[in-house]
Amino acid sequence: MRIFLAALLLLAGTAHAADADNGKQLYEANCQGCHDTSTHVGDKASVKSLPALERRVRGCSQNLRKRLFDDELADIVAYLNRDFYQFK
């Protein structure tokens, strides 16, 4: 399903370039109710790769029934990666 959606976006010419600044706002509005950014720093950070970060963000969204769109999830991942993880 995920591959299908990605292909569909590419065909439509509307591929989303992740926006870390928007991701920060989305994080503050949707994620900080459960944890603050200290979760993503130092030894507390249990995420060890970009794919793992993507899975974690998607899993949190689904578990909490946040109903965020894929581009919003990508923005949150971009923010967390830019400001905390710096995965390549």
Phi and psi restraints in degrees (range 20) as a CNS / XPLOR table:
assign (resid 1 and name C) (resid 2 and name N)
       (resid 2 and name CA) (resid 2 and name C) 1.0 -62.8 20.0 2
assign (resid 2 and name N) (resid 2 and name CA)
       (resid 2 and name C) (resid 3 and name N) 1.0 -41.2 20.0 2
assign (resid 2 and name C) (resid 3 and name N)
       (resid 3 and name CA) (resid 3 and name C) 1.0 -64.7 20.0 2
assign (resid 3 and name N) (resid 3 and name CA)
       (resid 3 and name C) (resid 4 and name N) 1.0 -40.3 20.0 2
assign (resid 3 and name C) (resid 4 and name N)
       (resid 4 and name CA) (resid 4 and name C) 1.0 -60.3 20.0 2
assign (resid 4 and name N) (resid 4 and name CA)
       (resid 4 and name C) (resid 5 and name N) 1.0 -45.8 20.0 2
assign (resid 4 and name C) (resid 5 and name N)
       (resid 5 and name CA) (resid 5 and name C) 1.0 -63.9 20.0 2
assign (resid 5 and name N) (resid 5 and name CA)
       (resid 5 and name C) (resid 6 and name N) 1.0 -41.1 20.0 2
assign (resid 5 and name C) (resid 6 and name N)
       (resid 6 and name CA) (resid 6 and name C) 1.0 -63.0 20.0 2
assign (resid 6 and name N) (resid 6 and name CA)
       (resid 6 and name C) (resid 7 and name N) 1.0 -43.7 20.0 2
assign (resid 6 and name C) (resid 7 and name N)
       (resid 7 and name CA) (resid 7 and name C) 1.0 -63.7 20.0 2
assign (resid 7 and name N) (resid 7 and name CA)
       (resid 7 and name C) (resid 8 and name N) 1.0 -40.8 20.0 2
assign (resid 7 and name C) (resid 8 and name N)
       (resid 8 and name CA) (resid 8 and name C) 1.0 -62.3 20.0 2
assign (resid 8 and name N) (resid 8 and name CA)
       (resid 8 and name C) (resid 9 and name N) 1.0 -43.0 20.0 2
assign (resid 8 and name C) (resid 9 and name N)
       (resid 9 and name CA) (resid 9 and name C) 1.0 -63.8 20.0 2
assign (resid 9 and name N) (resid 9 and name CA)
       (resid 9 and name C) (resid 10 and name N) 1.0 -40.5 20.0 2
assign (resid 9 and name C) (resid 10 and name N)
       (resid 10 and name CA) (resid 10 and name C) 1.0 -65.8 20.0 2
assign (resid 10 and name N) (resid 10 and name CA)
       (resid 10 and name C) (resid 11 and name N) 1.0 -41.4 20.0 2
assign (resid 10 and name C) (resid 11 and name N)
       (resid 11 and name CA) (resid 11 and name C) 1.0 -65.1 20.0 2
assign (resid 11 and name N) (resid 11 and name CA)
       (resid 11 and name C) (resid 12 and name N) 1.0 -35.4 20.0 2
assign (resid 11 and name C) (resid 12 and name N)
       (resid 12 and name CA) (resid 12 and name C) 1.0 -78.6 20.0 2
assign (resid 12 and name N) (resid 12 and name CA)
       (resid 12 and name C) (resid 13 and name N) 1.0 -12.1 20.0 2
assign (resid 12 and name C) (resid 13 and name N)
       (resid 13 and name CA) (resid 13 and name C) 1.0 74.0 20.0 2
assign (resid 13 and name N) (resid 13 and name CA)
       (resid 13 and name C) (resid 14 and name N) 1.0 22.8 20.0 2
assign (resid 13 and name C) (resid 14 and name N)
       (resid 14 and name CA) (resid 14 and name C) 1.0 -119.2 20.0 2
assign (resid 14 and name N) (resid 14 and name CA)
       (resid 14 and name C) (resid 15 and name N) 1.0 30.9 20.0 2
assign (resid 14 and name C) (resid 15 and name N)
       (resid 15 and name CA) (resid 15 and name C) 1.0 -56.8 20.0 2
assign (resid 15 and name N) (resid 15 and name CA)
       (resid 15 and name C) (resid 16 and name N) 1.0 136.1 20.0 2
assign (resid 15 and name C) (resid 16 and name N)
       (resid 16 and name CA) (resid 16 and name C) 1.0 -88.8 20.0 2
assign (resid 16 and name N) (resid 16 and name CA)
       (resid 16 and name C) (resid 17 and name N) 1.0 124.0 20.0 2
assign (resid 16 and name C) (resid 17 and name N)
       (resid 17 and name CA) (resid 17 and name C) 1.0 -88.2 20.0 2
assign (resid 17 and name N) (resid 17 and name CA)
       (resid 17 and name C) (resid 18 and name N) 1.0 118.3 20.0 2
assign (resid 17 and name C) (resid 18 and name N)
       (resid 18 and name CA) (resid 18 and name C) 1.0 -57.4 20.0 2
assign (resid 18 and name N) (resid 18 and name CA)
       (resid 18 and name C) (resid 19 and name N) 1.0 139.5 20.0 2
assign (resid 18 and name C) (resid 19 and name N)
       (resid 19 and name CA) (resid 19 and name C) 1.0 -117.1 20.0 2
assign (resid 19 and name N) (resid 19 and name CA)
       (resid 19 and name C) (resid 20 and name N) 1.0 100.8 20.0 2
assign (resid 19 and name C) (resid 20 and name N)
       (resid 20 and name CA) (resid 20 and name C) 1.0 -64.1 20.0 2
assign (resid 20 and name N) (resid 20 and name CA)
       (resid 20 and name C) (resid 21 and name N) 1.0 -33.4 20.0 2
assign (resid 20 and name C) (resid 21 and name N)
       (resid 21 and name CA) (resid 21 and name C) 1.0 -65.5 20.0 2
assign (resid 21 and name N) (resid 21 and name CA)
       (resid 21 and name C) (resid 22 and name N) 1.0 -42.1 20.0 2
assign (resid 21 and name C) (resid 22 and name N)
       (resid 22 and name CA) (resid 22 and name C) 1.0 -65.6 20.0 2
assign (resid 22 and name N) (resid 22 and name CA)
       (resid 22 and name C) (resid 23 and name N) 1.0 -37.5 20.0 2
assign (resid 22 and name C) (resid 23 and name N)
       (resid 23 and name CA) (resid 23 and name C) 1.0 -59.6 20.0 2
assign (resid 23 and name N) (resid 23 and name CA)
       (resid 23 and name C) (resid 24 and name N) 1.0 -37.4 20.0 2
assign (resid 23 and name C) (resid 24 and name N)
       (resid 24 and name CA) (resid 24 and name C) 1.0 -63.2 20.0 2
assign (resid 24 and name N) (resid 24 and name CA)
       (resid 24 and name C) (resid 25 and name N) 1.0 -44.3 20.0 2
assign (resid 24 and name C) (resid 25 and name N)
       (resid 25 and name CA) (resid 25 and name C) 1.0 -63.6 20.0 2
assign (resid 25 and name N) (resid 25 and name CA)
       (resid 25 and name C) (resid 26 and name N) 1.0 -42.3 20.0 2
assign (resid 25 and name C) (resid 26 and name N)
       (resid 26 and name CA) (resid 26 and name C) 1.0 -64.6 20.0 2
assign (resid 26 and name N) (resid 26 and name CA)
       (resid 26 and name C) (resid 27 and name N) 1.0 -40.2 20.0 2
assign (resid 26 and name C) (resid 27 and name N)
       (resid 27 and name CA) (resid 27 and name C) 1.0 -60.9 20.0 2
assign (resid 27 and name N) (resid 27 and name CA)
       (resid 27 and name C) (resid 28 and name N) 1.0 -47.2 20.0 2
assign (resid 27 and name C) (resid 28 and name N)
       (resid 28 and name CA) (resid 28 and name C) 1.0 -62.1 20.0 2
assign (resid 28 and name N) (resid 28 and name CA)
       (resid 28 and name C) (resid 29 and name N) 1.0 -36.3 20.0 2
assign (resid 28 and name C) (resid 29 and name N)
       (resid 29 and name CA) (resid 29 and name C) 1.0 -80.5 20.0 2
assign (resid 29 and name N) (resid 29 and name CA)
       (resid 29 and name C) (resid 30 and name N) 1.0 -29.0 20.0 2
assign (resid 29 and name C) (resid 30 and name N)
       (resid 30 and name CA) (resid 30 and name C) 1.0 -118.0 20.0 2
assign (resid 30 and name N) (resid 30 and name CA)
       (resid 30 and name C) (resid 31 and name N) 1.0 -20.9 20.0 2
assign (resid 30 and name C) (resid 31 and name N)
       (resid 31 and name CA) (resid 31 and name C) 1.0 -111.7 20.0 2
assign (resid 31 and name N) (resid 31 and name CA)
       (resid 31 and name C) (resid 32 and name N) 1.0 -31.8 20.0 2
assign (resid 31 and name C) (resid 32 and name N)
       (resid 32 and name CA) (resid 32 and name C) 1.0 -69.7 20.0 2
assign (resid 32 and name N) (resid 32 and name CA)
       (resid 32 and name C) (resid 33 and name N) 1.0 -9.2 20.0 2
assign (resid 32 and name C) (resid 33 and name N)
       (resid 33 and name CA) (resid 33 and name C) 1.0 -66.0 20.0 2
assign (resid 33 and name N) (resid 33 and name CA)
       (resid 33 and name C) (resid 34 and name N) 1.0 -26.7 20.0 2
assign (resid 33 and name C) (resid 34 and name N)
       (resid 34 and name CA) (resid 34 and name C) 1.0 -102.0 20.0 2
assign (resid 34 and name N) (resid 34 and name CA)
       (resid 34 and name C) (resid 35 and name N) 1.0 -34.6 20.0 2
assign (resid 34 and name C) (resid 35 and name N)
       (resid 35 and name CA) (resid 35 and name C) 1.0 -155.8 20.0 2
assign (resid 35 and name N) (resid 35 and name CA)
       (resid 35 and name C) (resid 36 and name N) 1.0 155.5 20.0 2
assign (resid 35 and name C) (resid 36 and name N)
       (resid 36 and name CA) (resid 36 and name C) 1.0 -99.0 20.0 2
assign (resid 36 and name N) (resid 36 and name CA)
       (resid 36 and name C) (resid 37 and name N) 1.0 -178.2 20.0 2
assign (resid 36 and name C) (resid 37 and name N)
       (resid 37 and name CA) (resid 37 and name C) 1.0 -68.4 20.0 2
assign (resid 37 and name N) (resid 37 and name CA)
       (resid 37 and name C) (resid 38 and name N) 1.0 -13.2 20.0 2
assign (resid 37 and name C) (resid 38 and name N)
       (resid 38 and name CA) (resid 38 and name C) 1.0 -63.4 20.0 2
assign (resid 38 and name N) (resid 38 and name CA)
       (resid 38 and name C) (resid 39 and name N) 1.0 -18.8 20.0 2
assign (resid 38 and name C) (resid 39 and name N)
       (resid 39 and name CA) (resid 39 and name C) 1.0 -60.0 20.0 2
assign (resid 39 and name N) (resid 39 and name CA)
       (resid 39 and name C) (resid 40 and name N) 1.0 -26.4 20.0 2
assign (resid 39 and name C) (resid 40 and name N)
       (resid 40 and name CA) (resid 40 and name C) 1.0 -102.1 20.0 2
assign (resid 40 and name N) (resid 40 and name CA)
       (resid 40 and name C) (resid 41 and name N) 1.0 14.7 20.0 2
assign (resid 40 and name C) (resid 41 and name N)
       (resid 41 and name CA) (resid 41 and name C) 1.0 -120.9 20.0 2
assign (resid 41 and name N) (resid 41 and name CA)
       (resid 41 and name C) (resid 42 and name N) 1.0 141.0 20.0 2
assign (resid 41 and name C) (resid 42 and name N)
       (resid 42 and name CA) (resid 42 and name C) 1.0 59.9 20.0 2
assign (resid 42 and name N) (resid 42 and name CA)
       (resid 42 and name C) (resid 43 and name N) 1.0 -143.7 20.0 2
assign (resid 42 and name C) (resid 43 and name N)
       (resid 43 and name CA) (resid 43 and name C) 1.0 -66.0 20.0 2
assign (resid 43 and name N) (resid 43 and name CA)
       (resid 43 and name C) (resid 44 and name N) 1.0 -20.6 20.0 2
assign (resid 43 and name C) (resid 44 and name N)
       (resid 44 and name CA) (resid 44 and name C) 1.0 -70.2 20.0 2
assign (resid 44 and name N) (resid 44 and name CA)
       (resid 44 and name C) (resid 45 and name N) 1.0 -22.6 20.0 2
assign (resid 44 and name C) (resid 45 and name N)
       (resid 45 and name CA) (resid 45 and name C) 1.0 -72.8 20.0 2
assign (resid 45 and name N) (resid 45 and name CA)
       (resid 45 and name C) (resid 46 and name N) 1.0 107.9 20.0 2
assign (resid 45 and name C) (resid 46 and name N)
       (resid 46 and name CA) (resid 46 and name C) 1.0 -89.2 20.0 2
assign (resid 46 and name N) (resid 46 and name CA)
       (resid 46 and name C) (resid 47 and name N) 1.0 -8.5 20.0 2
assign (resid 46 and name C) (resid 47 and name N)
       (resid 47 and name CA) (resid 47 and name C) 1.0 -86.4 20.0 2
assign (resid 47 and name N) (resid 47 and name CA)
       (resid 47 and name C) (resid 48 and name N) 1.0 128.8 20.0 2
assign (resid 47 and name C) (resid 48 and name N)
       (resid 48 and name CA) (resid 48 and name C) 1.0 -118.5 20.0 2
assign (resid 48 and name N) (resid 48 and name CA)
       (resid 48 and name C) (resid 49 and name N) 1.0 5.2 20.0 2
assign (resid 48 and name C) (resid 49 and name N)
       (resid 49 and name CA) (resid 49 and name C) 1.0 -157.9 20.0 2
assign (resid 49 and name N) (resid 49 and name CA)
       (resid 49 and name C) (resid 50 and name N) 1.0 162.1 20.0 2
assign (resid 49 and name C) (resid 50 and name N)
       (resid 50 and name CA) (resid 50 and name C) 1.0 -62.8 20.0 2
assign (resid 50 and name N) (resid 50 and name CA)
       (resid 50 and name C) (resid 51 and name N) 1.0 -44.2 20.0 2
assign (resid 50 and name C) (resid 51 and name N)
       (resid 51 and name CA) (resid 51 and name C) 1.0 -60.8 20.0 2
assign (resid 51 and name N) (resid 51 and name CA)
       (resid 51 and name C) (resid 52 and name N) 1.0 -35.6 20.0 2
assign (resid 51 and name C) (resid 52 and name N)
       (resid 52 and name CA) (resid 52 and name C) 1.0 -67.5 20.0 2
assign (resid 52 and name N) (resid 52 and name CA)
       (resid 52 and name C) (resid 53 and name N) 1.0 -37.3 20.0 2
assign (resid 52 and name C) (resid 53 and name N)
       (resid 53 and name CA) (resid 53 and name C) 1.0 -64.4 20.0 2
assign (resid 53 and name N) (resid 53 and name CA)
       (resid 53 and name C) (resid 54 and name N) 1.0 -44.2 20.0 2
assign (resid 53 and name C) (resid 54 and name N)
       (resid 54 and name CA) (resid 54 and name C) 1.0 -59.5 20.0 2
assign (resid 54 and name N) (resid 54 and name CA)
       (resid 54 and name C) (resid 55 and name N) 1.0 -44.6 20.0 2
assign (resid 54 and name C) (resid 55 and name N)
       (resid 55 and name CA) (resid 55 and name C) 1.0 -63.5 20.0 2
assign (resid 55 and name N) (resid 55 and name CA)
       (resid 55 and name C) (resid 56 and name N) 1.0 -41.2 20.0 2
assign (resid 55 and name C) (resid 56 and name N)
       (resid 56 and name CA) (resid 56 and name C) 1.0 -63.3 20.0 2
assign (resid 56 and name N) (resid 56 and name CA)
       (resid 56 and name C) (resid 57 and name N) 1.0 -46.4 20.0 2
assign (resid 56 and name C) (resid 57 and name N)
       (resid 57 and name CA) (resid 57 and name C) 1.0 -63.4 20.0 2
assign (resid 57 and name N) (resid 57 and name CA)
       (resid 57 and name C) (resid 58 and name N) 1.0 -45.2 20.0 2
assign (resid 57 and name C) (resid 58 and name N)
       (resid 58 and name CA) (resid 58 and name C) 1.0 -63.4 20.0 2
assign (resid 58 and name N) (resid 58 and name CA)
       (resid 58 and name C) (resid 59 and name N) 1.0 -42.5 20.0 2
assign (resid 58 and name C) (resid 59 and name N)
       (resid 59 and name CA) (resid 59 and name C) 1.0 -63.0 20.0 2
assign (resid 59 and name N) (resid 59 and name CA)
       (resid 59 and name C) (resid 60 and name N) 1.0 -43.5 20.0 2
assign (resid 59 and name C) (resid 60 and name N)
       (resid 60 and name CA) (resid 60 and name C) 1.0 -61.4 20.0 2
assign (resid 60 and name N) (resid 60 and name CA)
       (resid 60 and name C) (resid 61 and name N) 1.0 -43.7 20.0 2
assign (resid 60 and name C) (resid 61 and name N)
       (resid 61 and name CA) (resid 61 and name C) 1.0 -61.2 20.0 2
assign (resid 61 and name N) (resid 61 and name CA)
       (resid 61 and name C) (resid 62 and name N) 1.0 -44.3 20.0 2
assign (resid 61 and name C) (resid 62 and name N)
       (resid 62 and name CA) (resid 62 and name C) 1.0 -68.4 20.0 2
assign (resid 62 and name N) (resid 62 and name CA)
       (resid 62 and name C) (resid 63 and name N) 1.0 -43.9 20.0 2
assign (resid 62 and name C) (resid 63 and name N)
       (resid 63 and name CA) (resid 63 and name C) 1.0 -62.3 20.0 2
assign (resid 63 and name N) (resid 63 and name CA)
       (resid 63 and name C) (resid 64 and name N) 1.0 -35.2 20.0 2
assign (resid 63 and name C) (resid 64 and name N)
       (resid 64 and name CA) (resid 64 and name C) 1.0 -94.2 20.0 2
assign (resid 64 and name N) (resid 64 and name CA)
       (resid 64 and name C) (resid 65 and name N) 1.0 0.8 20.0 2
assign (resid 64 and name C) (resid 65 and name N)
       (resid 65 and name CA) (resid 65 and name C) 1.0 53.8 20.0 2
assign (resid 65 and name N) (resid 65 and name CA)
       (resid 65 and name C) (resid 66 and name N) 1.0 46.5 20.0 2
assign (resid 65 and name C) (resid 66 and name N)
       (resid 66 and name CA) (resid 66 and name C) 1.0 -75.3 20.0 2
assign (resid 66 and name N) (resid 66 and name CA)
       (resid 66 and name C) (resid 67 and name N) 1.0 -23.2 20.0 2
assign (resid 66 and name C) (resid 67 and name N)
       (resid 67 and name CA) (resid 67 and name C) 1.0 57.6 20.0 2
assign (resid 67 and name N) (resid 67 and name CA)
       (resid 67 and name C) (resid 68 and name N) 1.0 45.2 20.0 2
assign (resid 67 and name C) (resid 68 and name N)
       (resid 68 and name CA) (resid 68 and name C) 1.0 -84.0 20.0 2
assign (resid 68 and name N) (resid 68 and name CA)
       (resid 68 and name C) (resid 69 and name N) 1.0 145.9 20.0 2
assign (resid 68 and name C) (resid 69 and name N)
       (resid 69 and name CA) (resid 69 and name C) 1.0 -76.0 20.0 2
assign (resid 69 and name N) (resid 69 and name CA)
       (resid 69 and name C) (resid 70 and name N) 1.0 160.1 20.0 2
assign (resid 69 and name C) (resid 70 and name N)
       (resid 70 and name CA) (resid 70 and name C) 1.0 -56.8 20.0 2
assign (resid 70 and name N) (resid 70 and name CA)
       (resid 70 and name C) (resid 71 and name N) 1.0 -39.5 20.0 2
assign (resid 70 and name C) (resid 71 and name N)
       (resid 71 and name CA) (resid 71 and name C) 1.0 -68.6 20.0 2
assign (resid 71 and name N) (resid 71 and name CA)
       (resid 71 and name C) (resid 72 and name N) 1.0 -31.8 20.0 2
assign (resid 71 and name C) (resid 72 and name N)
       (resid 72 and name CA) (resid 72 and name C) 1.0 -69.5 20.0 2
assign (resid 72 and name N) (resid 72 and name CA)
       (resid 72 and name C) (resid 73 and name N) 1.0 -40.5 20.0 2
assign (resid 72 and name C) (resid 73 and name N)
       (resid 73 and name CA) (resid 73 and name C) 1.0 -62.5 20.0 2
assign (resid 73 and name N) (resid 73 and name CA)
       (resid 73 and name C) (resid 74 and name N) 1.0 -41.4 20.0 2
assign (resid 73 and name C) (resid 74 and name N)
       (resid 74 and name CA) (resid 74 and name C) 1.0 -63.2 20.0 2
assign (resid 74 and name N) (resid 74 and name CA)
       (resid 74 and name C) (resid 75 and name N) 1.0 -36.8 20.0 2
assign (resid 74 and name C) (resid 75 and name N)
       (resid 75 and name CA) (resid 75 and name C) 1.0 -65.5 20.0 2
assign (resid 75 and name N) (resid 75 and name CA)
       (resid 75 and name C) (resid 76 and name N) 1.0 -42.0 20.0 2
assign (resid 75 and name C) (resid 76 and name N)
       (resid 76 and name CA) (resid 76 and name C) 1.0 -63.3 20.0 2
assign (resid 76 and name N) (resid 76 and name CA)
       (resid 76 and name C) (resid 77 and name N) 1.0 -44.2 20.0 2
assign (resid 76 and name C) (resid 77 and name N)
       (resid 77 and name CA) (resid 77 and name C) 1.0 -60.8 20.0 2
assign (resid 77 and name N) (resid 77 and name CA)
       (resid 77 and name C) (resid 78 and name N) 1.0 -43.0 20.0 2
assign (resid 77 and name C) (resid 78 and name N)
       (resid 78 and name CA) (resid 78 and name C) 1.0 -61.6 20.0 2
assign (resid 78 and name N) (resid 78 and name CA)
       (resid 78 and name C) (resid 79 and name N) 1.0 -42.0 20.0 2
assign (resid 78 and name C) (resid 79 and name N)
       (resid 79 and name CA) (resid 79 and name C) 1.0 -62.7 20.0 2
assign (resid 79 and name N) (resid 79 and name CA)
       (resid 79 and name C) (resid 80 and name N) 1.0 -50.9 20.0 2
assign (resid 79 and name C) (resid 80 and name N)
       (resid 80 and name CA) (resid 80 and name C) 1.0 -61.8 20.0 2
assign (resid 80 and name N) (resid 80 and name CA)
       (resid 80 and name C) (resid 81 and name N) 1.0 -40.5 20.0 2
assign (resid 80 and name C) (resid 81 and name N)
       (resid 81 and name CA) (resid 81 and name C) 1.0 -68.3 20.0 2
assign (resid 81 and name N) (resid 81 and name CA)
       (resid 81 and name C) (resid 82 and name N) 1.0 -42.2 20.0 2
assign (resid 81 and name C) (resid 82 and name N)
       (resid 82 and name CA) (resid 82 and name C) 1.0 -64.1 20.0 2
assign (resid 82 and name N) (resid 82 and name CA)
       (resid 82 and name C) (resid 83 and name N) 1.0 -45.4 20.0 2
assign (resid 82 and name C) (resid 83 and name N)
       (resid 83 and name CA) (resid 83 and name C) 1.0 -92.8 20.0 2
assign (resid 83 and name N) (resid 83 and name CA)
       (resid 83 and name C) (resid 84 and name N) 1.0 -17.1 20.0 2
assign (resid 83 and name C) (resid 84 and name N)
       (resid 84 and name CA) (resid 84 and name C) 1.0 -130.4 20.0 2
assign (resid 84 and name N) (resid 84 and name CA)
       (resid 84 and name C) (resid 85 and name N) 1.0 -51.1 20.0 2
assign (resid 84 and name C) (resid 85 and name N)
       (resid 85 and name CA) (resid 85 and name C) 1.0 -90.4 20.0 2
assign (resid 85 and name N) (resid 85 and name CA)
       (resid 85 and name C) (resid 86 and name N) 1.0 -41.2 20.0 2
assign (resid 85 and name C) (resid 86 and name N)
       (resid 86 and name CA) (resid 86 and name C) 1.0 54.2 20.0 2
assign (resid 86 and name N) (resid 86 and name CA)
       (resid 86 and name C) (resid 87 and name N) 1.0 41.7 20.0 2
assign (resid 86 and name C) (resid 87 and name N)
       (resid 87 and name CA) (resid 87 and name C) 1.0 -70.7 20.0 2
assign (resid 87 and name N) (resid 87 and name CA)
       (resid 87 and name C) (resid 88 and name N) 1.0 149.7 20.0 2
